[in-house]
Amino acid sequence: MDILINLFKEIAVFLVVAYLFSKTPVFKLLLTKDFSYSDYLILYIFFTSMAIIGTYFGIPVHGAIANNRVIGAAIAGLIGGPFLGFGVGLTAGIHRYFLGGFTALSCGISTTFEGLMAGLVHSYFVRKGRYERVFDPDVAFFTTLAAEVSQMLIILLISKPTTEAVELVKLIAMPMIASNSVGAALIMSLFRDQRSHFDKIGSSYSRQALRIARRLIGELKKGLHFQSAQKIATIIHEETGVAAVAITDREKILAFVGIGSDHHKAGYEIASSTTKSAIKENKIIFLDGTNDHYICPISEKCKLTSVLVVPIRIKDEVIGTIKLYEQKNKFFFKINEALGKGIAELVANQLLSVRYEYQKNLLTKAELNLIQAQINPHFLFNAINTIIAVSRRDANKARDLLMHLSNYFRKNLKRNQDLSTIRDELNHVNSYLEIEKVRFQDHLKIEIDIDSTLMDIKIPTFTLQPLVENAIKHGISKILEDGIVKIKVFKNNGDVQINIEDNAGTYVEPHESSGLGIQIVDKRIKNLVGEDYGVKINCKSDFETIATVLLPGRGTI
C-alpha cells in the first residue's frame, strides 16, 4: 500500500508538469496530427524527460525500482505514433539499464516495448480514421494497463534469479499497474480538455471573423473614405467589444468609434507617433498597456492605455491603418490582436478588388472607345459618299440610308456597357450592313442563320461589328465577283459558336499596329471566360475566310 501511495504522489507531480506544459506554446503542437521533424524532436525531449524523471522519482524495492516511467513512453506513443513511442521508450530504457540492478535489462527492454505498443495503438486509430481517440482517457488507461502487464511478464521471463523476480512482481505489479494506468488516463484527460478549449476558441474566432467579413461585404465598393470608414469601425467595435476602434488613411483619422470619441475626431490629422511609425515602417505595433503603454497625444484624461495598430496594405503600399484600443485595467485579448490583423487584410483585399474593378472598367471603356475610333472614320467616309451618290437618283432611298446611319451612330455612342445580347449586336450590325449593301449594290449579299434560342446570350459589346467590317473591308471589297457574307450563330458541343464567313479568301495576318479590333475582341473574351475561348480566323486563299467566335454555352456571364 505504501508503494501505491508513493507512486500516486509522483503522479501528482506529473499532472502539474503536464498542466504547465499545456500552457506553453509548445502544446499547440498537439492540435494537429501532422508533425514536422522539429515537432517530433520537441515532443521527444519532453516525453523522454518525463520518463527519466519517473525513474529517478521511483521507489527502491528489492534491488529494483517501482516507478512511473511508462507514462512518458506510453503517452508519447499514443500522441506521436510508433516512431516517437519507440524513441522515447528506447532512450528511457537505456537510461534505466545503466542504473543497474537485477531487473536492469528486463526494464530497459520492457520500456522500449511499451512505447512501441502505444505507438501501434496510435497507428490503429489513424488507419481507422479515428485519430481523436488517441486522446481518449479510456484508451490511455487500457493501453498503459496492457503495457504494464507486459512489463511484469518480461521481468518474470528475463530477470534472474527467477525467485527474486517473482517476489518483486508480487510487490510492485498491482501498485505500478494501477498508478500508471490511472496517471496516464488523467494526463491524457488534461491534454484532451486543453485541446477542446483551443478548438472552442478557434471556433469562436472563426465565427466572429465570418460575421465581421459578412457585415463588411459591400461597404468598400466606393473605396475607403469617411462614410465607409465610419461603418467599418462601427462593425468592428460591435463585434470585437474593444474599448475603441479607429480607421485612418496615411494622414488623417477617417473614423473613430468608442471611448475617446469626444477628442479623437474624424478629420483630425494623425497625432500619434505610434500610428505614424506603423505607416512609415509598414509594420504592426502593439502596446499592451503593461510593458508598453499607449499615451494619448490629444488628451491627458484619455482612458485608453493599450493599442494595436495594423497597417492596411495594398501590395507593398500602406494606405492607412486600423487601430483597436483598450482602456486601463482591461486585458487586451490575443484573439482581438489576431482579429485586428485579419480585418486589416480583409479590408485591404476588398479595396484591392475595388481598385481592380475600377481599372478593369477603365480598360473596358478604353477598348470600346478604341474599337469605335477604328470603326467610325472608315465607315463614316464610305457612308457619306454612298448617300451623296444615291441622293442624286433616289431621295427616298437616301433618306432611309440617313436614318440607318443615324441609328448606327446613335447606338454606337450609347453602347458603353461591357456586355450586350446577340440580338442587340445584330441590330447594331444591321444598320451598318444596310448602308454597305447599297454601296456595293448587287455585288454584296448577306446571309443570316441564327439559332433563335441563342438570341439573348450575353457577349462582349462590339463583338460582331469588327468581324463583319473585316469581312467586307478586307474581303468582299478585294474581289470582282459577287461577295457573300454569312453570319451564323449555333450550338457546338455545349458551346456557342459564331461564324462570320466571306467568299473572298483574301485575309492576311494583320501587323501589330493593325487588326486591333479583332485582337481586342479576342482578348476581352479570353479575359471574361478563359483561354479556351475567343476568336480564330481560318482562310482558304481565294476561296473563303471564316472568323469563328467561340463562347461557353451560358455566354460570358
MARTORVO-914545 format. One record per residue (C-alpha): x negated, y negated, z negated; residue in one letter. Coordinates in steps of 0.25 Angstrom, whole numbers, plus 5000, padded with zeros to 4 digits. Each point is the difference from the previous one (the first is absolute). Layout:
N
XYZA/...
END
This chain:
557
500050005000M/498849904997D/499550035014I/501349975006L/500249874992I/498649955003N/500250035015L/501349925000F/499249884994K/499150015012E/501250005009I/500449874993A/498649945004V/500250055014F/501449935001L/499449874996V/498950015011V/501150045010A/500849884996Y/498949915001L/499650065014F/501449985005S/499949854997K/498749985009T/500049975015P/499450145002V/501350064996F/500649955013K/499350115007L/501050104995L/501149925007L/499650075013T/499750145004K/499049965010D/498649984993F/498849955007S/498650054996Y/499849884990S/501350034994D/499650154998Y/498749954994L/500749914990I/501050114996L/498950104999Y/499249914990I/501349974991F/500550144999F/498650064998T/499749914989S/501450044994M/499650155001A/498649984994I/500649914989I/500950114997G/498850104998T/499349904991Y/501349984991F/500150154999G/500150084987I/498850104998P/500650144998V/499250134998H/498849955009G/501049945010A/500849875002I/501549995000A/500349885009N/500949925009N/499050005012R/501050075009V/500949875000I/499049925009G/499850115010A/501550045001A/500549865002I/498949975010A/500450125008G/501549974999L/499849865005I/498850015009G/500150145006G/499050125000P/498849925004F/500249904988L/500450114990G/498950095004F/499049894999G/500449954986V/500150144995G/498650045005L/499449884994T/500750024987A/499750155000G/498549985003I/499949904988H/500750104991R/499050115005Y/498849924996F/500649974986L/499750154997G/500850114992G/500450145003F/501249945008T/499249905008A/500050085013L/501550044999S/500449864996C/499249945012G/500750105010I/501449984994S/500049855000T/499650005015T/501150105003F/501049924992E/499749875008G/500150085013L/501350074996M/500749874997A/499549955014G/500650125006L/501349964994V/499949865005H/499850065014S/501250094999Y/500949884997F/499449915011V/500250125010R/501550004996K/500149855002G/500249984985R/498849924996Y/500849934989E/500150134992R/498550004996V/500449884991F/501150084993D/499650034985P/500650145001D/499150035012V/498849954992A/500450084987F/500250135007F/498749985009T/499249974988T/500650124992L/499750105011A/498549945001A/499850014985E/500550155000V/499050025012S/498949944991Q/500350104989M/500050125009L/498749955006I/499449994986I/500450144997L/499450055013L/498749935000I/499649964986S/499150104992K/500150064990P/501450035003T/500550024986T/499649854997E/500749965013A/501350074995V/499949934986E/499849875007L/501150015009V/500950044988K/499749874993L/500049905012I/500950055010A/501349954994M/499549864996P/499349985013M/501150055009I/501149924992A/499249874998S/499449995015N/501350045006S/500849894992V/498949905002G/499950015015A/501549995001A/500049874991L/498949945008I/500750035013M/501349954995S/499349874997L/499449995014F/501350035006R/500749894992D/499049905004Q/500150045015R/501549984999S/499849874994H/499149965011F/501150055010D/501149924993K/499149875001I/499750035015G/501550025003S/500349884993S/499049925007Y/500450065013S/501549964998R/499649864996Q/499149995012A/501150055009L/501049904994R/499149895002I/499750045014A/501550015004R/500349874994R/498849935007L/500450055014I/500449895009G/499649894990E/498849965008L/500650005014K/499649855002K/498750014993G/499549964986L/500649874996H/500749934988F/501350075002Q/499550145002S/499049994989A/501049964990Q/500950125004K/498850094999I/499549954987A/501450024994T/500150145005I/498650044994I/500349934987H/501450074998E/499450145004E/498749994992T/500449934988G/498749924999V/500149864993A/499849935013A/499750015015V/499449905009A/499750005015I/499049915007T/499449975013D/498649965001R/500249864995E/501349994992K/501150074992I/501150055008L/500950064989A/499950024985F/501050084992V/500150024985G/499349954988I/499249875003G/500949965012S/500249874993D/498649955003H/499650105011H/500849945012K/500150045014A/499349915009G/498949974990Y/498550025004E/499350124995I/499449954987A/499550144994S/498550035002S/500450154999T/500949995012T/499049925008K/498950104998S/501050115004A/500249935013I/498649965003K/499450134996E/501150095006N/500150084987K/501050044989I/499849944987I/500650054987F/500049924987L/500650104990D/500249904989G/499150084990T/498650005006N/500349895010D/501049894997H/500849925010Y/500049854997I/501149925007C/499349885006P/501349925000I/500650014986S/499450034987E/501350054995K/500150115011C/500350144994K/499450075011L/498750074996T/499750115010S/500150005015V/499850105012L/499649925013V/500150095012V/499649935014P/501050025011I/499150055012R/500350015014I/498950085006K/498849934993D/500749864999E/500549964986V/501349925003I/500549994985G/500250074987T/501050074991I/499849974986K/500650084988L/499949944986Y/500350054986E/500149924987Q/499250004987K/500150144992N/500750065012K/499350125006F/499750005015F/500450145005F/499150075009K/501250045009I/500249855002N/498649985004E/500150115010A/501449955005L/499449865002G/498950055009K/501150095008G/500949885001I/498949915006A/499850115010E/501450015003L/500249855002V/498750005009A/500550115009N/501449935002Q/499349875003L/499150085010L/501250065006S/500749865001V/498749955007R/499950115009Y/501549995004E/499849855003Y/498850025008Q/500750125008K/501249905003N/499049905004L/499350105009L/501350055006T/500549855003K/498649985007A/500150125008E/501449975004L/499649855004N/498850065008L/501050095008I/500949885002Q/498949925004A/499650105011Q/501450025005I/500549865001N/499049935009P/500050115011H/501550035000F/500449854999L/499249975012F/500550115009N/501449984995A/500149855003I/499450035014N/501150105002T/501149914995I/499649895009I/500050095012A/501350064997V/500749864997S/499849965015R/500950115005R/500950054988D/500349904989A/500850094992N/498950115000K/499049894996A/500949964988R/500150154996D/498550015000L/499949884992L/500950064990M/499250134999H/498749914999L/500749924989S/500550134993N/498650065001Y/499249894994F/501149974989R/499850154996K/498549995001N/500049884990L/500950074990K/499350135000R/499149984988N/500450134993Q/499050114999D/501050115005L/501250005009S/500950115006T/499850065014I/501449945003R/499449864997D/498750035008E/500850045012L/500949874999N/498749925000H/499450075011V/501350005009N/499949855001S/498550015005Y/500450115010L/501249925006E/499049895004I/498950095005E/501050085008K/500449875007V/498549965002R/499750145006F/501450015007Q/500250145006D/498550034997H/500350044985L/501050104994K/500350024986I/500450144994E/500450014986I/500350134993D/500149994985I/500650104990D/501149924994S/499850064986T/498749934999L/500449865003M/500049964985D/498650064997I/499149894995K/498749975007I/499049895000P/500549875006T/499449975014F/499750155003T/500750015013L/499749865006Q/498550015002P/500150145006L/501149975010V/499349875004E/498750085001N/500750105010A/500549885009I/498849914999K/498950105002H/500850115007G/501249965009I/499449875004S/498850075005K/500750095010I/500749985014L/501150104999E/501250004991D/499750004985G/500750084989I/499949974985V/500750114991K/500349984986I/500350134992K/500250024986V/500250144995F/499750104989K/498850085000N/499750114990N/500749924989G/499349875004D/500549895008V/499349975014Q/500149885008I/499550015015N/499749885009I/499750055013E/499749945014D/499750065013N/498849915003A/498950084993G/499149885000T/499749994985Y/498549974996V/499550004986E/500049864995P/498849924996H/499849974985E/500649865003S/501250045008S/501150104997G/500249944986L/501550025001G/499950155001I/498950014990Q/500849934990I/501250085002V/499150134998D/499349944987K/501449964994R/500650135002I/498850074994K/499949914988N/501550034997L/500150155002V/498650065002G/499050035010E/500850125006D/500949895007Y/499849885009G/499849975015V/499450095010K/499849975015I/499950105011N/499749975014C/500050085013K/499349915010S/501049945011D/501150094994F/500549964987E/499649944986T/500850044987I/499849924988A/500550094988T/500449954987V/500150114989L/500849974987L/500450094988P/501550055001G/500449904990R/499449885007G/499049914993T/500849994987I/
END
